[in-house]
């Protein structure tokens, strides 16, 4: 006869198996393990218990046949979605205050061309309007669709050409305590939680320059770190959800097949935005890194993303709430 | 496609009266040329085989304390699949036996 402590120990070990497997086979698998332990005490060794956990974890990640493709895409979609979510949340929890227009003009004054800028945008929040009719239509449903880095953007078109505007600006800013980096077209300078991005599309002796000055809070490094962590968690979570949905669908219950169809919709819906989020996370080390949620700037991704998110919610409801049963045919 | 060894052993063990989980493990180990199956391997095979309709649950005994003991049996499709695999292995065995018989020992 098996003692209660052994039963409890096996019950705990069986938590390594996914929920769908525990509901379908758990009570029977427990009996089999106890039968084996009773017949052969060696079957209850530490090694055998480790094997139970390993088998359970393998069952969580196992995907059969062509299902690996859906699981891989679900993993990518999960990685991008969680990277975007973690990046967005941590960005606005840690970013410094946006500068006013007066402050921006004060710090960047000597860099600004003479005259009134052609474009003058001030954004002090997480969002700015897109101006696209599709964006405007979607705003009622999805909120303002263009999360932005905030700050003051001033643009001058066709100003008189200068020989080396970035080099001059770099020397000036370095001399005033800014940390400066630049490439052929763009200069980035950081000081005391504030950043200046100066972009010059240089013409030549006969063609004028276009100059853009963006003064904004320094993009927080934490956002990229947490977005990377979110990507790793989402990668694993996406694979595990897909593996569970595929495993359950093999038994062809209507709800499980519906969950599989919804998962395909969810993956196809979220993948474009999620892919762009992942690219943005990968741009963290570049001169002008994209915010980690940049995928959601992509107009086509937003309605798709909304459908995908709804479908994913339905998948989770169907797989988490519904408990599979084993049919007895006797 | 060739059947994996654990699958073949489970189907062979079930080619008879219905068996419960531990009885299948014991039968698979006691078959000539058989091997011990871990419970995890057995239930992975049972999940796949029941989904494919090759094996079904024949009965369920409630043991109390949230435990059950299910017995499993081969379906008609399962018997067909086992026959086909057995024939494939028999043909392969015959070819191997013939080739080995024709094999001359190399001179030292």
Interface residues (C-beta under 8 A of the other chain):
Chain A: X7 X21 X24 X25 X27 X28 X29 X30 X31 X32 X33 X34 X35 X36 X39 X51 X52 X54 X55 X56 X58 X59 X62 X64 X247 X250 X251 X252 X326 X327 X328 X329 X330
Chain B: X20 X21 X22 X25 X26 X38 X39 X40 X41 X42 X43 X44 X46 X47 X48 X50 X51 X56 X57 X58 X59 X60 X63 X65 X66 X67 X68 X69 X70
